[in-house]
Amino acid sequence: MKHILLLSLSAIAIGCSKPKTFLLNDMEKNKYYISEFVNNTFEENEIGAAPLIVINGKPLIYDKNKDTIIVPLKKTDISNLEFLNKNSSRIIYNEKENDGAIIITSKIQP
């Protein structure tokens, strides 16, 4: 019985985790521009804690075990920021991407 309770609590804790922190390579006031977008979309349950980041059509490879990820852009480099929900990203990118996707169109090539 204790094992079942422990497993249940672990599953709840993992399921209620916060999204990763995506920081821009920018000044302090602009660093959290993408994280704010990710947090809002996460709270609406459209994406999971570790979404795929796509910059100009190319997925950003990052360690999903880390809590903080540096995105190699500045806020002024971003021309558009959108998201794909969990189901759409799974269909478009593959079945491994279950956390949705953040689509970034930049003015420059990273």
C-alpha positions as CSV (number, residue, x, y, z in Angstrom):
1,M,0.0,0.0,0.0
2,K,2.8,2.4,0.8
3,H,4.4,1.7,-2.6
4,I,1.2,2.6,-4.4
5,L,0.9,5.8,-2.4
6,L,4.5,6.7,-3.1
7,L,4.1,6.0,-6.9
8,S,0.9,8.1,-7.0
9,L,2.5,11.0,-5.3
10,S,5.5,10.9,-7.6
11,A,3.3,10.8,-10.7
12,I,1.3,13.8,-9.4
13,A,4.5,15.8,-8.6
14,I,6.0,15.1,-12.1
15,G,2.7,15.9,-13.8
16,C,2.4,19.3,-12.0
17,S,5.9,20.4,-12.8
18,K,6.7,23.9,-14.0
19,P,7.7,24.6,-17.6
20,K,11.4,25.0,-18.4
21,T,12.9,28.5,-18.3
22,F,13.8,29.6,-21.8
23,L,16.2,32.6,-21.7
24,L,17.1,34.8,-24.6
25,N,20.7,35.8,-25.1
26,D,19.8,39.4,-24.4
27,M,19.7,42.2,-21.8
28,E,18.2,41.4,-18.4
29,K,14.8,43.1,-19.1
30,N,14.4,41.1,-22.4
31,K,15.8,37.7,-21.2
32,Y,12.4,36.3,-20.1
33,Y,10.4,37.3,-23.2
34,I,10.0,33.7,-24.4
35,S,9.6,32.3,-20.9
36,E,6.6,34.5,-20.3
37,F,5.0,33.2,-23.5
38,V,5.8,29.6,-22.6
39,N,4.4,30.1,-19.0
40,N,1.1,31.6,-20.3
41,T,0.7,28.8,-22.9
42,F,1.6,26.2,-20.3
43,E,-1.0,27.5,-17.8
44,E,-3.7,27.2,-20.5
45,N,-2.6,23.5,-20.9
46,E,-1.8,23.9,-24.5
47,I,1.8,22.8,-24.2
48,G,3.8,20.7,-21.7
49,A,6.8,21.5,-19.5
50,A,9.4,20.9,-22.2
51,P,8.1,22.1,-25.6
52,L,10.0,21.7,-28.8
53,I,11.5,25.1,-29.8
54,V,11.6,25.6,-33.5
55,I,13.6,28.6,-34.9
56,N,13.0,29.4,-38.6
57,G,11.8,25.8,-39.2
58,K,14.8,24.1,-37.4
59,P,14.3,22.4,-34.0
60,L,16.5,23.7,-31.3
61,I,18.2,20.8,-29.6
62,Y,18.4,21.2,-25.9
63,D,18.8,19.0,-22.8
64,K,15.3,18.4,-21.5
65,N,16.7,17.5,-18.1
66,K,18.0,21.0,-17.5
67,D,15.7,23.7,-16.0
68,T,17.2,26.6,-17.9
69,I,17.7,26.7,-21.7
70,I,19.5,29.6,-23.5
71,V,17.9,30.5,-26.9
72,P,20.5,32.0,-29.2
73,L,18.4,35.1,-30.1
74,K,17.7,38.6,-28.8
75,K,14.2,39.9,-28.5
76,T,14.8,42.3,-31.4
77,D,15.7,39.3,-33.6
78,I,12.3,37.8,-33.2
79,S,9.6,38.8,-35.7
80,N,6.9,36.2,-34.7
81,L,6.2,33.8,-31.8
82,E,3.5,31.2,-32.0
83,F,2.8,27.8,-30.5
84,L,1.6,24.4,-31.6
85,N,-0.5,22.5,-29.1
86,K,0.4,19.0,-27.9
87,N,-1.6,17.2,-30.6
88,S,-0.4,19.3,-33.5
89,S,3.3,19.1,-32.6
90,R,3.0,15.3,-32.2
91,I,1.5,15.1,-35.8
92,I,4.0,17.5,-37.4
93,Y,7.3,16.8,-35.7
94,N,6.8,13.1,-34.6
95,E,5.3,11.1,-31.8
96,K,8.2,11.9,-29.4
97,E,7.2,15.6,-29.2
98,N,4.3,15.3,-26.7
99,D,4.8,18.7,-25.0
100,G,3.8,21.0,-27.9
101,A,6.1,23.4,-29.8
102,I,7.0,27.1,-29.7
103,I,7.5,28.4,-33.2
104,I,9.9,31.3,-33.5
105,T,10.4,33.2,-36.7
106,S,13.5,35.4,-36.5
107,K,14.8,38.2,-38.6
108,I,18.2,36.5,-38.7
109,Q,19.4,33.0,-39.1
110,P,20.7,31.6,-35.8
